[in-house]
């Protein structure tokens, strides 16, 4: 089967899934068909060409260990209750107005996280569109903590 035939087959299957499971299933199938499972080009680990960590959270921890800026996108209240050591609080709703706090170096690696992963994904995309070249979506705080590598 050629690549074009495989893609058509996947698209037909995605339409069937969409009818049954909604748009989310279709988006997943299309993303898989288009290589959506690969790390984004803005990911410094992906750019390095070395072995890839198993999850986005593992990539985030690798970047944090290398000195990345860590940004907590949750509310100030949530940040005050609990946050990752060394993280700075820039609530998602204020991010566009506070990008100067990320520094002038748009090549600096930045890890963003939130409560569940939705806002961190949005923020990573917005920062990339603003020219920040090395933004890593760490997802939600609980998942990020669960993926933390053991101390050496």
N, C-alpha and C positions, 0 to 999 in steps of 0.2 A: 504494500500500500504506500503510495507516495505521501509526502508531507502535506500536500494540498488536500488529498483525499482524507487523510487523518483529521485535518482541521475541520473539514466539512462535516465529517462524522461526529466530531466533538461538538460542533455547533448545533447539529440536529439533536444530539443527546441533551445538550444544555437547554434547548427549547422545551423538550419533554420534562426535564427536571424543573424548569421554571414554572410550568403549569402546575406541577405537583407541590413544589416546595418554595416557590416564590423566587424573587429576583436574586436573593443571596446565593442560592445554589447556582444560578446561571453565572453570576460574577465569579464564583469559585472555579467553575469549569473553564470559563474563558481565560481567567488568570493563569490557570495551569497550562492551557494550550499555548499561551503566549509567553511562557517562561516566567510567570509572575511569582514563582516560588524562589527565584534567585534573589540575593541581596541587592539593594539598590546601588547604583554607581557611586552615590555619595557616601557609602559605607567604607571607612578607611580599611577595615579588615578585608573587604572584598577587593578593594583597589590594590592591596598588598600582594595578592596572588597566592598567599599561603593557604594552609588548611583552614577551612571555615568552621567556626564553632557551630554546634548543633542547633542553636535557637537564637532568636533576636536578643533574648536576655543574656545569653552567653556572650554574644558580641558586645553587648552593652558593658558587661563586667570586664571584658578584655580592654575595652576603651577606657573605662574608669581606672583600671589598674595602670594604664599608660598615661594617666593625668588629664582625662577629658573633663570639661566643665559639665557638671550635673545640674539639671534644671528640673525642679519640682513644679508641675503645672497646676497642682491642686490649690484650693483656697488657702488663704493665710491661716485660717483657723485649723485646717487639716495639717498644714505644715507645722504649726506650733505644737500640735499633739504628737506628731511623729513624722520623721523624714530620714532619708539616707544621710549618713555623715558626710559633711562637705557640700551638700546640695544647697543651691540657692533657690529662693522662692520667687517665681514669676508666674502668678496665676494665669491660666490660659486666656481669660477674658482681657488681660492687660498686655499680653505678649507683643502685639503689633506696636504698641506705644513704648515698649521697653526694650526693644532689640539692641539699643545702645549699651545695655548692661551685659550683653553677650561679648562685648569687645569688638575692636575694629578688625581683628584678624578673622576673615571669613573662612580661612582654612583650618581654624581651630576645631578640634573634635568636640562635639556637644552631644550629651546624652539627655534626652527628655523622657520624663515619666509622669504618669498621672494616677488616678485611682484604679481605673479598669483597663486602660489602653486605648480608648477611643480618642481622647483629646491629644494624647501623645502622638498618635498617628497623624492627626490633623496638623498639629504643630510642626512635626518633622517635615511635612509637605510644604507648609507655609514658609518655614525657614529656608528650605531648599529653593523655593521660588524667589526668596529675597537674596539669594546668592550665597548662603551658608553651605559650603561644599561638603562638610563632614558631620552630618546630623544622624544620630542613631536613635531610633524609636525603642526605648526600653520597655514600653508597654505599661502595665499596671504595677503598682508598688508591691503587691503581694506576690505576683508572678516573678517579679525581678528579685525579690528577696529569696524566693524558693529556689531560684536558679543560681544563687550566689555560690561561687566555688569555695571549697573548704580552705581555711587559712593554711599557709605552708608550714 
